[in-house]
Amino acid sequence: VLDILDPADRQALPFPEGIAVQWRVNPHPELDSDGLVDAVKAKTWLPGSPAVWVAGESGAVRAIRRYMVGDRAVPRDRLYASGYWQIGMTEDRHQIEKRKDSQ
């Protein structure tokens, strides 16, 4: 699921065969929203042992990480989750807060 601001941001991306992308337009990116989290939770899971990669707004990433570990039992060594920005914070402030969280 890719979260974007404007439908014009949709791009033709070179995904391998069998990969489907769901574009989710977020018309209010400056506000907290569970839209991306809800879209991830609504996905149908395939059988097998997944490897999960998540990056995006910090609040959404935290919620998705909790879901993956708690509800879906994805092993932590098969999960990468990183918040690249946080609503309401400058990049510098976000990096300071992110370093605090990792200590």
Buried (B, 14 or more C-beta within 10 A) or exposed (E): BBBBEEEEEEEEEEEEEEEEEEEBBBEEBEEEBEBBBEBBBEEEEEEEEEEBEBEBBBBBBBBBBEBBBEEBEBEEEEBEBEBEBBBEBEEEEBBEEBEEEEE
